[in-house]
Amino acid sequence: MKREERQQLIVNLLVEDKTVDVDALAERFSVSKMTIHRDLDDLEQAGVLRKVRGGATIDAGMQFESDFRIRERQGGDAKVAMARQALAMVEPGMTVMVNDGSMAAVLGEMLLQKRPLTVITNNAAIMERLKGEHGITLIALGGIYSAKFNAYLGVVTEEALARLRADIAFISTPAVSAGRAYHMDDNVVRAKRAMISSSARTCLLVNHQRFGQTALHVMADLADFDSVITDSAPVAAVLDEFDRAGIALTVAATQERA
């Protein structure tokens, strides 16, 4: 088996199980543990996974978010539920900002249902889907392309956003805790902050499993958002926190509001 084929199979296993074990992989592929370590090193360098003692994982950590290619294959039902709820906030004729991420990419495709729209995005998946579509004025933000996030980031992106204005921005996050949203990448954080500053209204999209988690950088206070959408009701302590802060939380799966 070629190295590329073996590494793709390792990625497939990570999508299914979130973690892999070096010994189990060596036995599965009939290769040495050193060969598996080299495979994991290659995939870690590409931003696909992070190595841990005895194996690797795609679970997010303080300084790690899994590769877009992994995330786009996870949690499909939750993403669709949140995207549908977010879509209800969009009206034809609006200018809409959508950030990077696999959750945002699902929403980006759904925006076709609300055309005519102007869509501003740094998300390469959304650019690819919306380009050439009638009724969509697509403003594709430039910058330095990040394969890990499948998005354009950096100074060029931020300066372009400073010259634009949207009716609403949809921002996703991998971690929310103690009234703040977090992200582990500083370039991504700056792009998201620029979108928040350049929009009249903002909506945060977050999977319920990410409540109670933090990452390296504080992206924004939850109070900076007009609304927050999640896919399933979080634990009671999180709901109480939102109530105390007076922040609207929409649970997309049940259409209930906390």
C-alpha positions as CSV (number, residue, x, y, z in Angstrom):
1,M,0.0,0.0,0.0
2,K,1.3,3.5,-0.9
3,R,1.9,6.0,1.8
4,E,-0.7,8.4,0.5
5,E,-3.4,5.6,0.5
6,R,-2.5,4.6,4.1
7,Q,-2.6,8.1,5.3
8,Q,-6.0,8.6,3.8
9,L,-7.3,5.5,5.5
10,I,-5.9,6.9,8.8
11,V,-7.9,10.1,8.2
12,N,-11.0,8.0,7.5
13,L,-10.5,6.2,10.8
14,L,-10.1,9.5,12.6
15,V,-13.4,10.7,11.1
16,E,-15.2,7.7,12.5
17,D,-13.4,7.3,15.9
18,K,-11.8,10.7,16.6
19,T,-8.7,8.9,17.9
20,V,-6.2,6.3,16.6
21,D,-3.7,4.1,18.3
22,V,-0.1,3.6,16.9
23,D,0.0,-0.1,17.8
24,A,-3.4,-0.8,16.3
25,L,-2.5,1.1,13.1
26,A,0.8,-0.8,12.8
27,E,-1.0,-4.1,13.1
28,R,-3.8,-3.0,10.7
29,F,-1.5,-2.0,7.9
30,S,1.3,-4.5,8.6
31,V,3.9,-1.9,8.9
32,S,6.3,-0.8,11.7
33,K,5.3,1.6,14.4
34,M,8.0,3.9,13.2
35,T,6.3,4.1,9.8
36,I,3.0,4.9,11.5
37,H,4.7,7.7,13.5
38,R,6.0,9.1,10.3
39,D,2.5,9.0,8.8
40,L,1.1,10.8,11.8
41,D,3.9,13.4,11.7
42,D,3.1,14.1,8.1
43,L,-0.6,14.5,8.9
44,E,0.1,16.7,11.9
45,Q,2.3,18.9,9.9
46,A,-0.5,19.3,7.4
47,G,-2.8,20.3,10.2
48,V,-5.1,17.3,9.9
49,L,-4.6,15.9,13.4
50,R,-2.6,16.3,16.6
51,K,-0.4,13.6,18.0
52,V,-0.9,12.5,21.6
53,R,0.8,9.8,23.6
54,G,0.4,6.5,21.8
55,G,-1.6,7.8,18.9
56,A,-3.4,10.9,17.5
57,T,-6.7,12.7,17.7
58,I,-8.8,15.2,15.8
59,D,-10.5,16.6,19.0
60,A,-9.9,20.3,19.3
61,G,-7.5,21.5,21.9
62,M,-6.3,24.8,23.3
63,Q,-4.1,25.3,20.3
64,F,-5.6,22.9,17.7
65,E,-8.6,22.8,15.4
66,S,-8.9,19.8,13.1
67,D,-8.5,20.3,9.4
68,F,-11.4,21.6,7.3
69,R,-11.4,18.2,5.4
70,I,-12.1,16.5,8.7
71,R,-14.7,18.9,10.0
72,E,-16.7,19.0,6.8
73,R,-17.4,15.2,7.3
74,Q,-18.6,15.5,10.9
75,G,-21.9,16.5,12.5
76,G,-23.8,16.9,9.3
77,D,-27.3,16.9,10.9
78,A,-26.3,19.5,13.5
79,K,-24.8,21.8,10.9
80,V,-28.0,21.6,8.7
81,A,-30.2,22.3,11.7
82,M,-28.2,25.4,12.7
83,A,-27.9,26.6,9.1
84,R,-31.7,26.4,8.6
85,Q,-32.2,28.4,11.7
86,A,-29.7,31.0,10.6
87,L,-31.3,31.1,7.2
88,A,-34.5,32.3,8.8
89,M,-32.7,35.5,9.7
90,V,-31.9,36.4,6.1
91,E,-34.2,38.2,3.7
92,P,-33.7,38.8,-0.1
93,G,-31.8,41.9,-0.8
94,M,-29.6,41.7,2.2
95,T,-25.8,41.8,2.3
96,V,-24.6,38.8,4.3
97,M,-21.2,38.0,5.7
98,V,-20.2,34.4,6.3
99,N,-16.9,33.3,7.9
100,D,-14.7,30.3,7.4
101,G,-15.5,26.8,8.6
102,S,-17.5,23.7,7.6
103,M,-20.6,24.8,9.5
104,A,-20.6,28.1,7.6
105,A,-20.1,26.3,4.3
106,V,-23.4,24.5,4.9
107,L,-25.1,27.9,5.5
108,G,-23.4,29.4,2.5
109,E,-25.0,26.9,0.1
110,M,-28.4,27.4,1.7
111,L,-28.2,31.2,1.0
112,L,-29.2,30.4,-2.6
113,Q,-32.7,30.0,-1.3
114,K,-32.9,33.7,-0.4
115,R,-31.5,35.3,-3.5
116,P,-31.1,38.0,-4.5
117,L,-28.3,38.5,-2.0
118,T,-24.9,40.0,-1.7
119,V,-22.6,37.5,0.0
120,I,-19.2,38.5,1.5
121,T,-17.0,35.6,2.5
122,N,-13.5,34.4,3.0
123,N,-14.7,30.7,2.9
124,A,-13.3,29.0,-0.2
125,A,-16.1,26.3,-0.1
126,I,-18.7,29.0,-0.2
127,M,-16.9,30.9,-3.0
128,E,-16.8,27.7,-5.1
129,R,-20.5,27.0,-4.6
130,L,-21.8,30.5,-5.2
131,K,-19.7,31.7,-8.0
132,G,-21.6,32.1,-11.2
133,E,-25.0,31.7,-9.5
134,H,-27.6,34.2,-10.7
135,G,-29.1,36.4,-8.1
136,I,-25.9,36.2,-6.0
137,T,-23.4,39.1,-5.9
138,L,-20.4,37.3,-4.5
139,I,-17.6,39.4,-2.8
140,A,-14.8,36.9,-2.4
141,L,-12.3,38.2,0.2
142,G,-8.7,37.7,-0.8
143,G,-5.7,37.1,1.4
144,I,-3.3,34.2,2.2
145,Y,-5.0,30.9,1.5
146,S,-5.1,28.4,4.5
147,A,-5.6,24.8,3.4
148,K,-6.3,23.9,7.1
149,F,-9.3,26.3,7.3
150,N,-10.0,26.3,3.5
151,A,-10.2,30.1,3.8
152,Y,-8.4,33.3,3.0
153,L,-6.9,35.1,6.0
154,G,-4.4,37.9,6.9
155,V,-3.9,41.6,6.4
156,V,-5.5,41.7,2.9
157,T,-8.7,40.0,4.3
158,E,-8.9,42.3,7.2
159,E,-8.3,45.5,5.2
160,A,-11.0,44.5,2.7
161,L,-13.5,43.9,5.5
162,A,-12.8,47.3,7.0
163,R,-14.1,48.8,3.7
164,L,-17.3,46.8,3.6
165,R,-20.6,46.8,5.5
166,A,-23.1,44.0,5.9
167,D,-26.6,43.7,7.3
168,I,-25.7,40.5,9.2
169,A,-22.6,38.4,9.8
170,F,-22.7,34.7,10.7
171,I,-19.7,33.8,12.8
172,S,-18.8,30.3,14.0
173,T,-16.6,29.3,16.9
174,P,-15.1,26.0,18.3
175,A,-15.3,27.0,21.9
176,V,-17.5,29.0,24.3
177,S,-17.0,29.4,28.0
178,A,-17.8,32.0,30.7
179,G,-19.4,34.4,28.4
180,R,-16.8,34.4,25.7
181,A,-16.1,32.8,22.3
182,Y,-12.7,31.4,21.6
183,H,-10.5,30.2,18.7
184,M,-7.0,28.7,18.6
185,D,-5.7,30.6,15.5
186,D,-4.9,34.2,15.7
187,N,-5.4,34.9,11.9
188,V,-8.8,33.4,12.1
189,V,-9.6,35.4,15.2
190,R,-8.7,38.7,13.5
191,A,-10.8,37.9,10.4
192,K,-13.8,37.0,12.6
193,R,-13.4,40.2,14.6
194,A,-13.2,42.2,11.4
195,M,-16.5,40.7,10.2
196,I,-18.2,41.5,13.6
197,S,-17.0,45.1,13.3
198,S,-18.2,45.4,9.7
199,S,-21.8,44.2,10.2
200,A,-24.9,45.8,11.6
201,R,-26.0,42.5,13.2
202,T,-24.1,39.4,14.2
203,C,-25.1,35.8,14.9
204,L,-22.8,33.2,16.5
205,L,-23.0,29.6,15.5
206,V,-21.7,27.0,17.9
207,N,-22.2,23.2,18.3
208,H,-23.6,22.4,21.8
209,Q,-20.6,20.1,22.5
210,R,-18.3,23.2,22.4
211,F,-19.9,24.9,25.4
212,G,-17.7,24.9,28.4
213,Q,-14.5,24.7,26.3
214,T,-11.8,27.3,25.7
215,A,-9.1,27.8,23.2
216,L,-5.9,29.9,23.0
217,H,-7.4,33.2,22.0
218,V,-10.5,35.1,23.1
219,M,-12.4,35.9,19.9
220,A,-15.3,38.0,21.4
221,D,-17.6,38.4,24.3
222,L,-21.0,36.7,23.8
223,A,-22.5,40.1,24.5
224,D,-21.0,41.2,21.1
225,F,-23.5,39.0,19.3
226,D,-27.2,39.8,18.7
227,S,-28.0,36.1,18.8
228,V,-26.5,32.7,19.3
229,I,-27.6,29.5,17.6
230,T,-26.7,26.0,18.7
231,D,-27.9,22.6,17.6
232,S,-29.1,21.0,20.9
233,A,-29.9,22.2,24.3
234,P,-26.7,22.6,26.4
235,V,-26.5,21.6,30.1
236,A,-28.6,23.6,32.6
237,A,-25.6,25.6,33.9
238,V,-24.9,26.9,30.4
239,L,-28.6,27.9,29.9
240,D,-28.6,29.7,33.3
241,E,-25.4,31.6,32.2
242,F,-27.2,32.8,29.0
243,D,-30.3,33.8,31.0
244,R,-28.2,35.8,33.5
245,A,-26.4,37.6,30.7
246,G,-29.6,38.3,28.8
247,I,-28.2,36.7,25.6
248,A,-30.6,35.1,23.2
249,L,-29.9,31.4,22.6
250,T,-31.7,29.6,19.9
251,V,-31.7,25.8,20.0
252,A,-32.1,24.8,16.3
253,A,-33.1,21.2,16.8
254,T,-36.2,22.0,18.8
255,Q,-36.8,25.6,17.7
256,E,-37.0,26.5,21.4
257,R,-35.5,29.6,22.9
258,A,-33.8,29.9,26.2
